């Protein structure tokens, strides 16, 4: 046991130890001697120091002016080296043009009136090149490594003006710290950020569609506007994809994040959407595939997306939304309908079954798909932004591009906006007069057995002749309709239907039935009695395809381009 440490806790021990210390008769315990510092007797008192000498040795620029005319009372050596000697008693306006260049005269007046110090940061001024060379070229590279500002004879200074009592009148002490190196480093950083942003913008624009596909039945326009100079480029994208048989897919999305990485992820997602769209799957299945791919591309980033499909035979938009903002549809009378809430979480989260919903899109209506940059504002609920967009859309008329521009202006999006914006507008026009003569539909229910085939050919012959197609196109159309009907009768199940449709650019032939097995084009051997129908259709038609229908079953179609 350490008796000394233990006994120190006894009553009275601390008082006796304190008394011995006061008497100074008891030396400290062995090993605890402390050397006392020797008294310093040659330190000068503060009042013995010369202010002129102190200011003269400072590397900062110091000047003292007094009176309402700001007459020069003193400048230190650093100030003289930077701007040259300044005569005492002269007014600063006459002898110190650098103060005017720095914009200090209003500040000097303000300091004299208020009696409070003021500071301005990083202001540029012309200086003697030699003074900059003396102050800049002493780094690791040795003397002579002048900065760009020194070579131009420029310097950046942070200036503090402090009120002082000078000869019984008000004066101002001007203290200027050289921040040229810091200013140049900040400028280099800004230049690098601008270059990085321009690279991201260029990449972003190159990954967006350079020209939108224009479906037969819809008018479509889109606008992308990157954020202002202080906002990093995001991952907004949009696309229009013609699926065949008059159907069109429309997609818009937003990758969470900024910069080149977000733009690169956006490009991969857009490419994947186009590939999945070619499978002609329902919207929720497309998003399901895209969800798994987004997690593989970059698990740390998520994206929102809306994928919608328009079929002119249905008069509605069938869509699936992965955490994206709702589609807005403006009817011909100006009323605006908002689509339901998102049908699933953002892409990349995984573990969720997406579903499809629909919203009416009758002739004469306009639909708007957009990203959050259009409606989201700091300090404001995003529902308020969507409501503002609804009001703007209700009064927006004109072509799709005009509507795009009006919506962006109405929502206050400018070149300095703090987020990038993508807007996709589609119109389903109501056609009247001569224009309506270019769009026709005709359908036939295929009842009975094999006798439905000649009835279908006769129906196609009469309809195509009434549409005044050339004889060659009529013959090809009847042949394609007969082969598709024969294929459905052999491999499909009721109900069956033949639909003929013409637009201003193409003839569409489609056969639906109740069986969901999709046909495949295959090579038939010379001895085979069947298997040539789809090959014949693929050979004579401009394009063909098949898809599963929502209620079960399938649709097989082909298209013929109309002669100009």
DACORJO-V433594 format. One record per residue. N is the residue number from 1. OMEGA is omega in radians with two decimals (* if undefined). BURIAL is 1 if it has 9 or more other ideal C-beta (glycine too) atoms within 8 Angstrom, else 0. D_LAST is the distance of its C-alpha to the last C-alpha in Angstrom with 2 decimals. Layout:
BEGIN
n->{N:N}
omega->{OMEGA:OMEGA}
burial->{BURIAL:BURIAL}
d_last->{D_LAST:D_LAST}
END
This chain:
BEGIN
n->{1:2:3:4:5:6:7:8:9:10:11:12:13:14:15:16:17:18:19:20:21:22:23:24:25:26:27:28:29:30:31:32:33:34:35:36:37:38:39:40:41:42:43:44:45:46:47:48:49:50:51:52:53:54:55:56:57:58:59:60:61:62:63:64:65:66:67:68:69:70:71:72:73:74:75:76:77:78:79:80:81:82:83:84:85:86:87:88:89:90:91:92:93:94:95:96:97:98:99:100:101:102:103:104:105:106:107:108:109:110:111:112:113:114:115:116:117:118:119:120:121:122:123:124:125:126:127:128:129:130:131:132:133:134:135:136:137:138:139:140:141:142:143:144:145:146:147:148:149:150:151:152:153:154:155:156:157:158:159:160:161:162:163:164:165:166:167:168:169:170:171:172:173:174:175:176:177:178:179:180:181:182:183:184:185:186:187:188:189:190:191:192:193:194:195:196:197:198:199:200:201:202:203:204:205:206:207:208:209:210:211:212:213:214:215:216:217:218:219:220:221:222:223:224:225:226:227:228:229:230:231:232:233:234:235:236:237:238:239:240:241:242:243:244:245:246:247:248:249:250:251:252:253:254:255:256:257:258:259:260:261:262:263:264:265:266:267:268:269:270:271:272:273:274:275:276:277:278:279:280:281:282:283:284:285:286:287:288:289:290:291:292:293:294:295:296:297:298:299:300:301:302:303:304:305:306:307:308:309:310:311:312:313:314:315:316:317:318:319:320:321:322:323:324:325:326:327:328:329:330:331:332:333:334:335:336:337:338:339:340:341:342:343:344:345:346:347:348:349:350:351:352:353:354:355:356:357:358:359:360:361:362:363:364:365:366:367:368:369:370:371:372:373:374:375:376:377:378:379:380:381:382:383:384:385:386:387:388:389:390:391:392:393:394:395:396:397:398:399:400:401:402:403:404:405:406:407:408:409:410:411:412:413:414:415:416:417:418:419:420:421:422:423:424:425:426:427:428:429:430:431:432:433:434:435:436:437:438:439:440:441:442:443:444:445:446:447:448:449:450:451:452:453:454:455:456:457:458:459:460:461:462:463:464:465:466:467:468:469:470:471:472:473:474:475:476:477:478:479:480:481:482:483:484:485:486:487:488:489:490:491:492:493:494:495:496:497:498:499:500:501:502:503:504:505:506:507:508:509:510:511:512:513:514:515:516:517:518:519:520:521:522:523:524:525:526:527:528:529:530:531:532:533:534:535:536:537:538:539:540:541:542:543:544:545:546:547:548:549:550:551:552:553:554:555:556:557:558:559:560:561:562:563:564}
omega->{3.07:-3.03:-3.11:-3.14:-3.11:-3.08:3.12:3.14:-3.10:3.13:3.11:-3.09:-3.12:3.12:3.13:3.12:3.12:3.13:3.12:3.13:-3.14:-3.14:-3.14:-3.07:-3.08:3.13:3.10:3.12:-3.09:-3.13:-3.11:3.10:3.07:3.13:3.12:-3.14:3.09:3.12:3.13:-3.06:-3.06:3.10:-3.12:3.05:-3.08:-3.11:3.11:-3.10:3.13:3.12:3.14:-3.13:-3.13:-3.12:-3.13:-3.12:-3.11:3.05:3.11:3.12:-3.10:3.06:3.12:3.09:-3.11:3.09:-3.13:3.11:3.12:3.11:-3.06:3.06:-3.07:2.91:-3.13:-3.07:-3.13:3.11:3.13:3.13:-3.11:-3.01:-3.10:3.14:3.14:-3.07:3.11:3.12:3.12:3.10:-3.13:-3.14:-3.12:-2.97:-3.07:3.13:3.14:3.11:3.07:3.13:3.09:-3.13:-3.03:-3.04:3.05:3.13:3.11:3.10:-3.13:3.12:3.12:-3.11:-3.02:-3.07:3.14:-3.13:3.08:-3.11:2.99:-2.98:2.92:3.07:-3.08:3.11:3.08:-3.14:3.05:-3.12:-3.10:3.14:3.10:3.13:3.13:-3.06:-2.99:-2.91:-3.10:3.12:-3.09:-3.12:3.14:3.14:3.12:3.11:-3.06:3.07:3.11:3.13:3.13:3.12:3.11:-3.09:3.13:3.06:3.09:-3.06:2.92:-2.95:3.05:3.12:-3.06:3.12:3.10:3.06:-3.04:3.08:3.09:3.09:3.13:3.11:3.14:3.06:-3.12:-3.12:-3.07:3.10:-3.12:3.13:-3.09:-3.14:3.14:-3.13:3.12:3.10:3.11:3.12:3.08:3.11:3.11:3.11:3.11:3.12:3.10:3.14:3.12:-3.14:3.14:3.08:3.13:3.13:3.12:3.11:-3.13:-3.10:-3.14:-3.13:3.07:3.13:-3.14:3.10:-3.09:2.98:-3.11:3.13:-3.14:-2.97:-3.05:2.92:-2.98:3.02:-3.13:3.12:3.00:3.11:3.11:3.11:-3.13:-3.06:-3.12:-3.12:3.10:-3.12:3.14:-3.07:3.12:3.06:3.11:3.11:3.04:-3.02:3.06:-3.04:-3.07:-3.11:3.11:-3.11:-3.06:3.05:3.11:-3.06:3.01:-3.09:-3.10:3.06:3.11:-3.11:-3.08:2.99:-3.04:-3.11:3.12:3.12:3.14:3.10:3.10:-3.13:3.12:3.13:-3.14:3.11:3.14:3.12:3.14:3.13:3.13:3.14:-3.14:3.07:3.12:3.12:3.02:-3.07:-3.09:3.09:3.07:3.12:3.10:3.09:-3.11:3.13:3.11:3.14:-3.13:3.11:3.12:-3.12:-3.13:-3.08:-3.11:-3.11:3.07:-3.11:2.99:-3.06:2.95:3.07:-3.07:3.14:3.09:3.05:-3.09:3.12:-3.08:-3.11:3.13:3.00:3.01:-2.98:2.95:-3.06:3.08:3.08:-3.05:3.13:-3.00:3.01:3.06:3.14:3.09:3.10:-3.09:3.13:3.08:3.10:-3.07:3.09:3.14:3.11:-3.11:3.13:3.13:-3.13:3.12:-3.14:3.12:3.11:3.12:3.13:3.08:3.04:-3.10:3.09:3.12:3.11:3.12:3.04:3.14:3.07:-3.09:3.05:-3.11:3.07:-3.11:-3.09:-3.13:3.11:-3.12:2.99:-2.97:3.07:-3.00:3.13:-3.14:-2.98:-3.07:3.11:3.12:3.13:-3.11:3.11:-3.06:3.08:3.07:3.09:3.11:3.09:3.08:3.10:3.09:3.14:3.12:-3.12:-3.10:3.13:-3.10:3.11:-3.14:3.14:3.12:3.14:3.09:3.11:3.08:-3.09:-3.12:3.12:-3.14:3.10:-3.10:-3.14:3.05:3.11:-3.14:3.13:3.14:-3.10:-3.03:3.10:3.11:-2.99:3.00:-3.14:3.10:-3.10:3.07:3.11:3.04:-2.98:2.99:-3.01:3.10:3.07:-3.10:-3.14:-3.13:-3.14:-3.13:-3.11:-3.11:3.06:3.04:-3.08:-3.14:3.03:-3.09:-3.12:3.12:-3.09:-3.05:3.12:3.10:-3.10:3.11:3.10:3.10:3.13:3.12:3.11:-3.13:-3.14:-3.11:-3.11:-3.10:3.09:3.13:3.10:3.02:3.04:3.05:-3.08:-3.11:3.14:3.09:-3.14:3.13:3.14:3.11:3.12:-3.14:3.12:3.12:-3.13:3.13:3.10:3.13:3.10:3.14:3.12:-3.09:-3.00:-3.07:3.11:3.10:-0.02:-3.14:-3.13:3.01:3.11:3.04:-3.12:3.06:2.99:3.13:-3.09:-3.04:2.99:-3.10:3.10:-3.07:3.09:3.11:3.05:-3.03:3.13:-3.04:3.08:-3.07:3.13:3.08:3.06:-3.14:3.14:3.13:3.09:-3.11:-3.09:-3.11:3.11:-3.11:3.07:-3.09:-3.04:-3.13:3.10:3.11:3.13:-3.13:-3.11:-3.02:-3.07:3.07:3.10:3.10:3.13:3.13:3.11:3.04:-3.13:-3.04:-3.09:-3.02:-3.06:-3.07:3.03:3.08:-3.02:2.99:-3.09:3.01:3.09:-3.13:3.08:-3.13:*}
burial->{0:0:0:0:0:0:0:1:0:0:0:0:1:0:0:0:1:0:0:1:0:0:0:0:0:0:0:0:0:0:0:0:0:0:0:0:0:0:0:0:0:0:0:0:0:0:0:0:1:0:0:0:0:1:1:0:0:1:0:1:1:1:1:1:1:1:1:0:0:1:1:1:1:1:1:1:0:1:1:1:1:1:1:0:0:1:0:0:0:1:1:1:1:0:1:1:0:1:1:1:0:1:1:1:1:0:1:1:0:1:1:1:0:0:0:0:0:1:0:1:0:1:1:0:1:0:1:1:1:0:1:1:1:0:1:1:1:0:0:0:0:0:0:0:0:1:1:0:1:1:0:0:1:1:1:1:1:1:1:1:1:1:1:0:0:1:0:0:0:1:1:1:1:1:1:1:1:1:1:1:0:1:1:1:0:1:0:0:0:0:0:0:0:1:0:1:1:0:1:1:1:0:1:1:0:0:1:1:1:0:0:0:1:0:1:0:1:1:1:1:1:1:1:1:1:0:1:1:0:0:1:0:1:1:1:1:1:1:1:1:1:1:1:1:1:1:1:1:1:1:1:1:1:1:1:1:1:0:1:1:1:1:1:1:1:1:1:1:1:1:0:1:1:1:0:1:1:0:0:1:1:1:1:1:1:1:1:1:1:1:1:1:1:1:1:0:1:0:0:0:1:1:1:1:1:1:1:1:1:1:1:1:0:0:0:1:1:1:1:1:1:1:1:1:1:1:1:1:1:1:1:0:0:0:0:1:1:0:1:0:0:1:1:1:0:1:1:1:1:0:0:0:0:1:0:1:1:0:1:1:1:1:1:0:1:1:1:1:1:1:1:1:1:1:1:1:0:0:0:0:0:1:0:1:1:1:0:1:1:1:0:1:1:1:0:1:0:0:0:1:1:1:1:1:1:1:1:1:0:1:1:0:1:0:0:0:1:0:1:1:1:1:1:1:1:1:1:1:0:0:1:0:0:0:1:0:0:1:1:0:0:1:0:1:0:1:0:0:0:0:0:1:1:0:1:1:1:0:1:1:1:0:1:1:1:0:0:0:1:0:0:0:1:1:0:1:1:1:1:1:1:1:1:1:1:1:1:1:1:0:0:1:0:0:0:1:1:1:1:1:1:1:1:0:0:1:1:1:1:1:1:1:1:1:1:0:0:1:1:0:0:0:0:1:0:0:0:0:0:0:0:0:1:1:1:1:1:1:0:0:1:0:0:1:1:1:1:1:1:0:0:0:1:1:1:1:1:1:1:1:0:1:0:0}
d_last->{111.78:111.36:114.41:113.58:110.15:111.60:114.64:112.50:111.51:115.16:116.28:117.66:116.42:113.67:116.13:118.70:116.07:114.97:118.59:119.18:116.09:117.34:120.74:119.09:121.92:119.84:117.54:114.06:113.76:113.66:110.19:108.98:110.25:107.67:108.05:108.06:106.08:108.25:108.26:106.24:108.19:106.16:102.96:102.66:102.32:99.10:100.94:102.21:98.69:97.39:94.07:93.40:93.86:91.59:88.77:89.25:88.65:85.43:82.20:80.38:80.39:82.97:83.81:86.11:85.72:87.88:88.10:85.50:84.70:84.15:86.71:86.73:89.71:88.74:86.05:86.53:86.17:82.64:81.51:83.16:81.56:78.09:78.36:81.66:85.06:85.19:88.36:90.20:90.46:87.33:84.62:81.61:79.31:80.99:81.74:79.08:75.58:74.32:75.10:72.86:70.11:70.49:70.39:73.82:75.61:74.23:75.06:78.61:79.18:77.91:80.23:83.21:82.57:81.84:84.19:81.56:79.93:76.26:73.94:70.74:68.83:67.34:67.27:66.70:69.20:70.09:73.16:75.21:73.44:76.81:77.36:74.05:74.82:78.20:76.74:73.61:74.47:76.94:74.78:74.60:73.22:76.32:76.86:74.29:71.22:70.19:67.32:64.41:65.87:69.24:67.73:66.11:69.39:68.04:69.46:68.60:71.41:72.05:74.67:77.19:79.28:82.53:85.06:88.61:91.89:92.46:95.77:96.03:92.60:89.20:87.44:84.34:84.23:80.93:80.08:76.97:75.92:73.78:70.57:68.63:68.11:66.89:64.53:63.05:62.66:60.89:58.59:57.79:57.04:54.71:52.93:52.56:51.20:48.67:47.56:47.37:45.37:42.92:42.48:41.79:39.29:37.45:37.46:36.37:33.36:32.34:32.45:30.30:26.49:25.38:22.05:21.57:18.90:16.97:16.83:14.60:17.73:19.81:20.17:22.36:24.55:27.68:30.62:33.34:36.52:39.43:42.96:45.22:47.25:49.97:47.69:46.65:43.01:42.31:39.90:37.29:33.79:30.62:27.38:24.23:23.22:20.41:22.24:19.67:19.50:18.63:21.96:22.67:25.90:27.40:30.53:33.02:36.42:39.46:41.81:45.38:46.76:46.21:45.49:43.92:44.98:43.18:39.98:40.28:40.82:37.83:35.63:36.95:36.42:32.82:32.09:33.94:32.05:28.70:30.33:31.90:28.74:27.09:29.90:28.55:32.11:33.43:33.95:37.72:37.49:35.28:37.93:40.68:39.38:38.82:42.38:43.94:41.94:42.90:46.56:46.22:44.54:47.29:49.74:50.97:47.68:45.92:42.59:41.15:37.66:35.47:32.79:30.74:28.02:25.83:24.71:22.93:24.80:28.13:27.91:30.02:30.36:32.37:34.09:37.03:38.96:41.30:43.63:40.91:40.86:39.46:35.91:35.84:33.63:33.60:33.00:31.51:35.12:36.05:38.14:37.87:38.48:39.66:38.94:42.01:44.05:42.92:42.81:44.52:46.22:44.61:43.26:45.96:48.75:48.46:50.23:48.08:45.86:42.76:41.39:38.19:38.07:35.50:34.93:33.02:29.66:28.75:25.86:26.74:28.73:28.84:30.29:32.03:33.08:35.53:38.40:42.06:42.12:40.48:43.21:46.25:49.08:52.56:55.22:52.77:51.80:48.19:47.89:48.60:45.69:43.34:44.75:44.08:40.45:40.23:41.62:39.24:36.21:37.38:36.99:33.94:30.90:27.73:24.83:25.58:26.52:28.80:30.41:31.04:32.79:34.79:36.05:37.22:39.03:40.53:41.95:43.57:41.77:42.50:42.47:45.96:45.05:47.10:44.30:40.70:38.09:34.71:32.71:29.49:28.05:25.43:24.49:23.37:22.27:23.25:20.45:21.47:20.27:16.68:15.60:17.62:15.82:12.86:15.53:17.75:20.41:22.53:25.46:28.18:31.57:32.51:36.13:38.55:38.62:36.80:36.07:33.40:31.09:30.70:30.48:27.56:25.73:26.43:25.26:21.89:21.52:22.29:20.15:16.91:17.71:18.43:15.04:13.70:11.62:11.56:15.04:14.42:12.75:15.65:18.16:17.16:17.23:20.59:21.95:21.18:22.67:25.70:26.38:26.24:28.49:30.84:31.16:32.03:34.49:36.21:36.45:35.96:38.10:37.62:36.15:32.79:29.58:26.09:23.41:19.83:17.55:14.03:12.57:9.64:8.26:10.29:12.87:16.38:19.42:22.82:26.38:29.45:33.11:36.51:37.07:36.41:36.34:32.95:31.69:31.49:29.72:32.52:33.31:34.78:37.64:37.73:40.46:38.78:37.89:35.60:33.56:30.45:28.23:26.87:26.45:24.38:22.12:21.86:21.00:18.18:16.55:14.75:17.82:20.85:23.97:26.97:29.27:32.50:32.53:35.16:37.24:37.56:35.31:31.88:28.19:26.06:22.26:19.14:15.41:12.32:8.98:6.39:3.79:0.00}
END
